[in-house]
Amino acid sequence: MAHATIAREHGIAEDQIGVNGVALLYAATTNTIPSAYWLVVNVWQHPELVKKIREEMQPLVGFSQRDGVRVAALDMSQLNDRHLIVQCCMESIRLANQTVDARHVLRDTIFTDSAGNKHLFRAGANIIWSVKTMHHSKNVWGEDALEFDPSRFGDRKRDRRGQAYAPFGGGTHLCPGREFAYAAILGFATILVLGFNLRLENSSIRVGKARLGEATAKPPADGGRGGVQISRRGGWEDVRWKLTGS
């Protein structure tokens, strides 16, 4: 695999390469795939979003012929926070990400909370906190914090919301694979929106609770799920998709 070759070039030990490989698989199955699921569910529960995303994303697709097949190439390098599909992705992750973060205190540090109370964290202490608590806080996101609203990310100012959004960690400990995860999720979801029609059998699927160690919540097991019917969109039936980026 490419990641193993790169690791060897940088002097990573063989046993550590294997450990890192397991970590990649873990991240994909517990975070990336469920996050893509929630993005698709949230978008398709709102038909007006599907229409807007199609109008916005179609100009980023270029068509060509290869071996008699029409190829639709989606330029991922053009995606940014101004695009609705990106805002939908971030909002879906905000609602579904239920991981915990941990830090080791290097020196005595005083933090001031939103109420003005001061808290002393002594050197040597280990701190664990819930990202879900920050992502669902009504004090930060408003009374409708548990509702899906991608417009929350329409204006990415470094305010309390920016500080409270930490699905991939924070500071110098950001997940190194976050950009790859975003590209995989957004590429899959955008192709689905542009090239396919979906019909959800359950139009009110809700986020369930995550187990310890699961970064992203799964659908609840009490009937809050449902099947889906997928078909090609008219005019897009014969295309083969390709993701590009500079």
N, C-alpha and C positions, 0 to 999 in steps of 0.2 A: 504494500500500500504506500501511497505517496507520503503520508504523514510519518511512516516508519523510516523512509529514505531520508526525509528532511531531518528527523530526530538523530539519525546516525551521523549525518553531516555536521551536526552541532555537538557531537560527543555524548549524546544521551545513552546511558547503559541499556543493554538489551532487555534486562528484566523490567526496567522502568518504562521502556517502550510498550511492553505488554500491559502494564498498569494503566498507562495513558490511553491505550486502545480500548480497554474496558470502560474507562471514564467517558470516552467519546460515545460509545454505544449506550451507556447509561443516560447521558444527557439527551441523546436523540429520542430514546423511548419514553423518558419520564418528563421531558420538557418540550422539545421541538414538535414532536408529532401531536401531543395533546393541544399545544398552543395553536397549531394549524387547524385542528378540529374546531376549536372554539371560534377562531376567526371566521371559518366557513359558516358555522352555525349562526353566529351573530349577524353576519352580512346578509345571509339568506332569510333570516327572520324579518328583515327590513327591505322589502322590494324596492323602495325608493333609493336605497344605498346601492343596490345592484345596478340600477339604471345609471346613477351618477358615476359609479366606478367605471362602467363600460364606456361612457362618454369621455371620461378623463384619461383612461388608459389606452384606448385604441390608437391614438396618435403615436404611442411608443412602440408599436408593432410594425416591423418591416417585412414585406413578403418577397420571396424569391422562389425559383424553381431549381430542384436538385433531383436528378435521375427521374424526371417526370413527376415528381411529388412537389406540391406547394408547401413551402416552409414558412412558418410564421415565427419570426425572431423577436422576442421581447427584450428590449434593452433595459436591463436592471440598473445600469449606472445612472439612469435618468430619474430614478425614484428618490424622493426626499420627503421631508416632513409636511410639505404642502399638499401632497397627494392624499386623497381620502382613504385609499386602501392602507396606507401607512398609519394614518390616524386610527383606523379601525383595528389594525393589528395591535397597536400600543394599548388601546382601550381594552381589547380582548385579553391581552396579557395582564393588564392591571387587575381585571376582575378574576382571572383564573389562577394567577400565580400565587401560590400559598407556601412558598419556601421559608426557610429560616436562615438568617445570616449570623455569623459569629466573628468576634474580634477578641484579641488578647491585648489587655491594657499595658502599654509600655511604661507609662508614667502617670502619676496622679493627675486626673483630669476632672474638671468641673463642667457639667453640661447644664444648660438652662432649658426647661421644657416650655411648651406653648403657654402655660399658665404663669410663667415667671418663676417657678420653683427651681432651685439649684440642687444638683445631685452630684456627689463625689464618687468617682470611679477610681479605686486605688490600683496602683501598679501591681501587675501579677494576676489580676482578676480576669476571668473569662466571661464574656458577655454574649448572650444569644438573644435575638429579638425576632419577632414575627414580621415578615414583609407584608403578609396579608393584612395585618392590623393597620399598617401605613396606607396600603392600597385601598382599603375600605373605609378609612376614617372620614366621617361626615364633617369633622372640623376642617379637613383639608379639601375634600372634593365636593362638599355640599350635601344637602339632605337627600339628594338622589344618588348618592355615592354607589349604591348597589345596582343602578340601572346602566345599561349600555348607552353611552353617548360619546361618539368619537370626536365631537367638537371640543371636548376638553383638551385635546392635543392640537387644536388648530393654531394656537399661539404659544409656542414653546419658550416662554419666559422662564428665567431662573428664579422662580418664586417658590413658595412652599410646596406647590405641586411637583415641581421639578425635583426638589429635595426628597419628597416622599415617594417618588417613583424609582424603585430599585430592584427590578426583577432579575438583573444580572449582577447584583452586588453594587459596590460603590468605591469611590476613591481609587487607590492603586490596586484594588482587588477585583476589578471588573472581569467578568467572564471573557477569556480570550476568544471564545468561539461565538460570541454574541452576533457579530456581523454575518457570519456564515449562517447562523440560525435564522436571522431576519431574512436573509436572501432566500433560503429554502422555503420558509413559510410564505413570504410574499410572492415568490415565483409560482408556487403551487396554487395559491389562492387566486392570483390574478389570471392565470391560465384557465382556471375553473370558471371564473366569472365571465371572461371574454368568450371562451369557446364552448361553454356548456350551459344547459338549463338544468336546474335542480328543483326538486319538489320535496320538501321535508314533510314526513308523515306526522311529525310532532312539531308544532310551531311554537312551543313554549318550553323548549329544553332549557334547563337551568344548571348552573354550576353546583357541583356537589362538594363535599369536604375531601381534602387531600389527606393521605396517610403520612406519617412521619417518614421523611426521606423522599417523598414525591414533590417535585418542584411545582407541578401544575395539577390542578384538580381535575378529576374525571367526572363524567356524567353520573348522577346518582343511580343506585341500583334498584330504586323503588318505582320504576316505570317512567322515570323522567327522561327517557330516551325514545328513539324511534328510527325507522328506516328512512331511506332517501332514494328517490328515483332520479337518475342522471341520463341526459340525452344530449347529443350534439346540437348546437345552435345552427339555425339556417344560415348558409353561407360560410360556415366554418367546418363543415363535415369532413372535408378532404385534407385539412392541414396537418402537418407534423410540426410540433412545437419545439422551439429552441430558445434557451436563455442565453443572452449575451451581456457583456459589460466591459467597459474599458477601464 
